[in-house]
Amino acid sequence: MRIHIATDHAGLEFSQQLQRHLSDQGHEVIDHGPAEYDALDDYPSFCINAALAVARDQRDGVEALGVVFGGSGNGEQMSANKVAGIRAALVWSDATAELAREHNDANVISIGARQHPVADAIRFIDRFIATPFSGDERHVRRIGQMGEFERTGTITDRHVDRP
């Protein structure tokens, strides 16, 4: 699988260790930066470029996912989610890594490098990659609603009141 990686200065060491791990697992790793430490770097361009590459690969039928890092992972997730077709999830546990794929068919995850030891982050990423989307109708429907809003700026109200 092709894995697109991006970070900011806070996640640079994480990113380097992760890239080695993923390469050792047989994945094709594409690094979207930064190439060197700069405490004043601006992460949005790195994360958006990684997300654009994931969206392009998936559109072209290439099996690809993305991983973005930062101090908390929040800004990196927000940046990736600005790209059409990206469903980026902030991951902080094994369960959130698995549910991001299983329920939301997330194609990018974000992890706070200052929040977790690298061993935990690697485990989260391995679980994310290994977990398939369930394909359950309710999850497909909800993802469709997100995509509808992304494309049209509106969403069909599918809420049904229950007694």
N, C-alpha and C positions, 0 to 999 in steps of 0.2 A: 504494500500500500504506500502511496505517496503521502507524506506528512509535512505540512507547511508549518513553520515555526517562526514566531516573532516575539520580541520582548522589549523591555526598556532597560535602563542601566541596572535597576534593582534585580532583574531576573537574568542578567547576562550569564552568570556562573551556572545557574540552574539550566539555562538553555544549552550551554555547552555540554554539560553532563547528560542532559536528556538526549541531545542529538547523538552522542556516542551510544547510549543505550538503544535508541531506536534503530540506528544503523546496524548494531550488533544483532538486533532482532530481525534483520532483513528488510527493513523499510527503507524507502527512498526518502531522504530528508532534504527539504529545501529550506534554507535559512534566509529569512527576509530581514534580518538585522536586529540590532545594530552589529557591526563587525568589531567594534571596540568600545570600551567603557567611556561614557561621557555622561557625567552627572546631570547635565542640562539637556539631554536628548529629549525629543518629543516622540512618544510612543505611538500616537495615532497613525502616522504614516506607515510605520513598520507593521502594525496590526491590521490596518486596512489593506495593505499590499498582500499580506498572508491570506486574509479573508477573500480578497478578489481572486487570488490563485486557486483557493479551494472551490469557490463558486464556478470559476472557469473550467477547472478540471472536471467537476461533477457534471457540468453542462455538456462537456465533451465525452462523457462516459468513462472518465478515469477515476478509479477508486481513490479518493483523497479525503483527508480530514485535516484539521488545523489545531494547533495548540499555541496559545498566547500567554505570556507571563508578565507580571509587573509586581510592584510591592504588595498591593492588595488583590490585583486581578480585576478590580472593578472597571477602571478606565479602559483597560485593554478589551474587556468584554463589550463595553459600550461602543468602542471604536469598531470592533469586528461586526457588531450587529447593525452598523450603518450600511453594510453591503447587502444588496438585494440577494436573496437566496440563502443568506447565512442565518443560522440559529445557533448563536454562541451562548454557552451556559457557564456560569461561575461555579466551579467545582471545589469543594472543600472536604469531601469524604468519599469513601468507596461507594456509598449509596447514591450520592449526587452524581458521581461519574457514570454509574450504571443507568440511573434513571434518565439522565440527559439523553442517552442514546435510546433506551428502551421505550420511553414515553414520548420524547420530543424530537427524536431523530436529529439531535444536535450534530452539527458537522464541524464545530469549533468548540474547544473548551478553553477556559481561562483559569489560571491558578495564581494565587498570591504567593510569590516567592519568599516574602517576609513572614508568611503565615504558616509555612510547612517545611519540614526537613525534605531534602531532595528525594530521599527514599520513599516518602509518602507521595510526593508528586509523581514519581515514576509509577508507583502502584496505581494511582488514580488514572493516569494516562493509559497504562496497560489495560485496565478494566474498561475504560471508555472505548478503546480500539476493539477489544474483544466482544463487547456487548452489541448484539444486533438490535435493530429497531423491531418492536413487537409486531407492527402492522395492524394492531387492533383498530377496529372501526372508529372508536371514540378518539384515539390519538391521531389517526389520519384526518378525521373531521376537524379537529382543533388546529392541526398544522395547516390544513387547507384554509381555515379562517385567518390565520396569521398571514399566509401567502396572499389571500384575497385583499386584505388591508394593505399589504405592501405594494401590490400592483395597482389598486384602485383608490386607496384612501378611504374606503368604506368597508363595512363588514355587515353581512347579512345576519340579522338577529336570529340565532338558532336556539335561543334559550326557551325551554319549555317549563312552565310552572308545574310543579308536582304537588299533589294534595298532601 
